[in-house]
């Protein structure tokens, strides 16, 4: 039987879950909603609500041998067995033996379902992506798990978690196996943008195995600024920007400008006509795919499956190259 505090927590979690369920139309407005939570320190953390499936009180967790550091054990959730992670331990904010957090966020991203234990869940806030910035000094420790920073109305900073790095560091990075090189690959040029260092590294591996040349940006605004610069330079020299870029690969959620707005900008600019845009995102739900289609992406690929990414890029690159060759004749 739940005590009064647990009942209050359950009611609060139910309200939060109802709020999460109604947010599918937000992307594309260059705004995001963040679920705020605490890990037993003075800091405030956040996670994109699109990655949160539900929030509950911490359930009974079955211990299992040989678990990675920070993994407390396993739970059965509606017939599925999922690992449960202590975020405080993974981020180096707690020690073995410290009490588990009172709340659990069930997350779903990159084709994985995970339970994240936290001290408490606060509320959902809505922020403009242009008020979200990349953190500084992200080389090691806690900062390596932070993908962005935003500021609340009261001046308090919120650290937004890089959940892809948490997944990779806990369970290992996805392996990029054998990928046949694209015939004439070094004549192809891909421009990609992703705010996660892990994602940029894995995308580069795939493109290197395909044998294509590539450049990248670390957030949507940087990407758009560079793309506009390339298009302007091509225009001034009497060429089409497709001579420099055959395909653009974008993440969905990024500081300063999200991938939906970036895609809309590209598709609304005639200078980029004929250049395919592929959205590559850990947000793999049908709702997110539909939002990508709404802004004009040519394909949507869920992170991270190297084979699927390569299979998606290969025909689009070949077709873009053929179209460019025809336009020049």
C-alpha atoms as one frame of an Amber mdcrd trajectory, in Angstrom:
protein
   0.000   0.000   0.000   1.342   3.443  -0.930   1.930   6.017   1.786   0.728
   9.600   1.349   4.003  10.824  -0.162   4.033   7.982  -2.667   0.405   8.701
  -3.579   1.259  12.360  -4.147   4.246  11.366  -6.301   2.104   8.964  -8.328
  -0.511  11.674  -8.929   2.177  14.138  -9.976   3.711  11.560 -12.311   0.300
  10.905 -13.877  -0.136  14.612 -14.648   3.342  14.747 -16.172   2.638  11.695
 -18.305  -0.618  13.207 -19.588   1.342  16.329 -20.544   4.003  14.283 -22.344
   1.387  12.449 -24.405  -0.001  15.664 -25.891   3.230  17.130 -27.314   3.561
  15.531 -30.748   2.910  18.729 -32.734   5.620  20.868 -31.127   8.592  19.908
 -33.297   9.038  22.111 -36.345   8.235  25.291 -34.434  11.884  25.512 -33.297
  10.668  24.880 -29.772  11.076  21.909 -27.490   9.720  20.767 -24.176  12.031
  19.538 -21.471  11.164  17.371 -18.504  13.097  18.754 -15.526  14.472  16.455
 -12.842  16.992  16.369  -9.991  19.724  13.892  -9.080  20.244  14.784  -5.428
  22.471  17.796  -6.069  21.783  21.494  -6.487  21.863  21.146 -10.274  18.784
  20.887 -12.493  18.782  18.451 -15.392  16.474  18.017 -18.351  15.533  15.572
 -21.079  13.478  16.117 -24.223   9.956  14.867 -23.483   9.865  13.128 -26.874
  12.326  10.622 -25.408  10.226   9.941 -22.285   7.548   7.278 -22.511   6.335
   7.432 -18.925   7.234   8.473 -15.381   6.578   6.397 -12.256   7.723   5.736
  -8.719  10.843   3.560  -8.620   9.686  -0.060  -8.892  11.243  -3.221  -7.477
  14.441  -3.844  -9.437  15.855  -7.327  -9.922  19.614  -7.412  -9.526  21.545
  -9.183 -12.251  25.203 -10.218 -12.415  27.837  -8.548 -14.575  25.855  -5.369
 -15.194  27.731  -2.307 -16.541  28.545   0.490 -14.110  25.422   2.448 -13.203
  22.981  -0.285 -14.243  21.031  -1.238 -11.110  19.271  -4.258 -12.588  16.225
  -5.225 -14.621  12.481  -4.747 -14.457   9.571  -6.269 -16.340   7.458  -3.592
 -17.982   4.324  -4.793 -19.757   5.974  -8.011 -20.814   9.334  -6.488 -21.753
  12.480  -6.779 -19.656  14.395  -3.493 -19.602  17.577  -2.344 -17.842  17.343
   0.360 -15.180  20.154   2.902 -14.866  21.067   5.206 -12.001  21.731   8.532
 -13.692  23.445   9.903 -10.584  26.000   7.077 -10.656  26.572   7.267 -14.403
  27.157  11.028 -14.171  29.515  10.554 -11.214  27.198  12.286  -8.731  26.652
   9.293  -6.434  28.610   6.406  -5.000  27.812   2.692  -4.701  25.521   2.211
  -1.713  23.811   5.593  -2.049  19.996   5.297  -2.041  18.248   4.946  -5.386
  16.168   7.835  -6.637  12.468   7.935  -5.842  11.314   8.260  -9.456  11.937
   6.427 -12.713  11.680   7.833 -16.221  11.117   5.220 -18.904  12.888   6.464
 -22.008  12.697   5.279 -25.585  15.287   6.349 -28.143  17.759   4.813 -30.586
  15.568   1.690 -30.664  16.184   1.044 -26.955  13.927   1.269 -23.928  15.665
   2.151 -20.653  14.626   3.079 -17.136  16.412   6.138 -15.702  16.373   6.497
 -11.919  16.296  10.093 -10.646  15.910  11.749  -7.254  12.749  13.583  -8.262
  10.844  14.805 -11.303   9.875  18.462 -11.344   7.885  19.796 -14.292   7.820
  20.295 -18.046   9.017  23.583 -19.523   8.833  24.870 -23.089  11.894  26.573
 -24.539  12.932  28.008 -27.887  15.813  26.137 -29.487  17.579  29.445 -30.088
  17.808  29.807 -26.293  19.484  26.413 -26.028  23.233  26.478 -26.482  26.024
  23.941 -26.570  27.979  23.659 -23.311  31.601  24.605 -22.952  34.386  22.383
 -21.569  32.768  19.062 -22.500  35.942  16.999 -22.634  35.414  14.767 -19.595
  33.399  13.940 -16.495  29.860  15.193 -16.008  30.142  17.697 -18.855  30.720
  14.928 -21.397  27.134  13.778 -20.756  25.626  17.233 -21.306  24.562  18.076
 -24.851  23.095  21.543 -24.229  22.359  24.235 -21.644  19.329  26.478 -21.292
  18.264  29.045 -18.722  15.017  29.219 -16.750  13.108  32.458 -16.183  14.617
  32.707 -12.688  18.152  32.505 -14.089  18.752  28.898 -13.070  20.623  26.800
 -15.632  19.341  23.469 -16.904  21.754  20.842 -18.209  20.166  18.767 -20.987
  21.447  15.210 -21.079  23.171  13.651 -24.074  21.314  10.355 -23.759  23.076
   8.918 -26.814  26.419   9.243 -25.023  24.920   7.641 -21.902  23.720   4.714
 -23.998  27.048   4.340 -25.816  29.236   4.649 -22.713  27.096   2.213 -20.725
  26.417  -0.512 -23.277  29.055   0.212 -25.900  28.882   2.088 -29.183  27.077
   0.570 -32.128  29.483  -1.409 -34.298  29.871  -0.310 -37.897  30.475  -3.539
 -39.787  31.318  -4.216 -43.400  29.832  -1.644 -45.777  30.596  -1.913 -49.469
  32.106   1.316 -50.778  30.024   3.364 -53.171  31.362   3.198 -56.722  33.144
   6.482 -57.371  32.505   7.417 -53.754  35.171  10.096 -53.584  33.183  12.150
 -56.085  30.253  12.397 -53.666  29.940  15.054 -50.960  27.770  14.755 -47.849
  27.119  17.535 -45.362  25.818  16.328 -41.996  24.885  17.953 -38.715  24.518
  16.423 -35.262  25.073  17.834 -31.786  26.147  14.481 -30.295  29.853  13.672
 -30.480  29.049   9.949 -30.455  26.629  10.329 -33.368  29.102  12.426 -35.381
  31.760   9.772 -34.888  29.487   6.907 -36.014  28.130   8.851 -39.004  31.710
   9.621 -40.086  32.548   5.897 -39.883  29.658   5.026 -42.189  30.566   7.754
 -44.689  34.229   6.741 -44.598  33.298   3.129 -45.362  31.113   4.306 -48.239
  34.171   6.231 -49.433  32.371   9.567 -49.718  33.747  12.942 -48.727  31.992
  14.723 -45.904  31.814  17.886 -43.817  29.820  18.476 -40.665  28.343  21.045
 -38.287  27.505  20.685 -34.602  24.108  22.392 -34.419  21.307  23.486 -36.708
  22.156  27.183 -36.784  25.810  26.514 -37.589  24.683  24.138 -40.333  22.298
  26.676 -41.878  24.919  29.443 -41.752  27.454  27.233 -43.523  24.936  25.968
 -46.086  23.870  29.527 -46.910  27.520  30.439 -47.344  28.098  27.532 -49.742
  24.978  28.435 -51.740  25.957  32.108 -51.973  29.478  31.235 -53.105  28.123
  28.839 -55.754  25.711  31.512 -56.953  28.468  34.101 -57.249  30.597  31.751
 -59.335  27.723  30.757 -61.614  27.466  27.193 -60.330  24.841  25.164 -58.474
  25.523  24.253 -54.876  25.028  20.583 -55.830  28.585  20.804 -57.105  29.633
  20.986 -53.460  26.897  18.961 -51.751  25.124  15.837 -52.987  23.149  15.101
 -49.808  22.400  16.728 -46.432  21.974  14.577 -43.310  20.317  16.277 -40.322
  19.593  15.401 -36.704  16.132  16.298 -35.356  16.895  17.912 -31.986  19.789
  20.362 -31.881  20.703  23.564 -30.038  19.844  26.931 -31.619  17.875  25.460
 -34.560  16.229  22.060 -34.709  16.400  19.726 -37.683  12.777  20.331 -38.684
  13.316  24.067 -39.088  16.674  23.481 -40.784  15.005  21.105 -43.270  12.206
  23.589 -43.938  14.784  26.322 -44.599  16.634  24.087 -47.060  13.482  22.959
 -48.855  12.159  26.536 -49.130  15.417  27.798 -50.695  15.496  27.104 -54.440
  19.281  27.149 -54.401  19.128  23.680 -52.797  16.639  22.224 -55.280  17.456
  18.614 -56.088  19.603  18.023 -52.984  18.027  15.293 -50.822  17.692  15.799
 -47.068  17.776  12.763 -44.783  16.740  13.055 -41.140  18.755  10.781 -38.839
  17.336  10.851 -35.338  17.100   8.888 -32.109  13.443  10.022 -32.059  12.106
   7.036 -33.959   8.342   7.189 -33.359   5.830   7.358 -36.205   4.851  10.843
 -35.002   8.421  12.065 -35.504   8.611  10.410 -38.917   5.376  12.173 -39.867
   6.808  15.508 -38.734   9.899  14.914 -40.831   7.746  14.163 -43.858   5.710
  17.311 -43.210   8.775  19.538 -43.553   9.962  17.711 -46.661  12.665  15.210
 -45.689  13.421  12.700 -48.430  14.027   9.887 -45.932  13.934   9.337 -42.155
  16.402   6.944 -40.511  16.314   5.985 -36.833  19.633   5.993 -34.977  21.717
   3.991 -35.009  21.832   1.228 -37.587  24.872   1.604 -39.817  23.547  -0.776
 -42.480  20.176   0.983 -42.760  21.879   4.387 -42.868  24.221   3.236 -45.653
  21.359   1.580 -47.569  19.341   4.795 -47.348  22.151   7.101 -48.420  23.453
   4.994 -51.320  20.544   5.363 -53.818  19.889   8.983 -52.854  23.515   9.893
 -53.512  23.539   8.063 -56.827  20.299   9.710 -57.942  21.447  13.180 -56.848
  24.689  12.702 -58.789  22.824  11.554 -61.892  20.423  14.509 -61.694  23.356
  16.902 -61.341  25.095  15.355 -64.348  21.928  15.695 -66.450  21.529  19.353
 -65.385  25.062  20.112 -66.572  24.518  18.651 -70.066
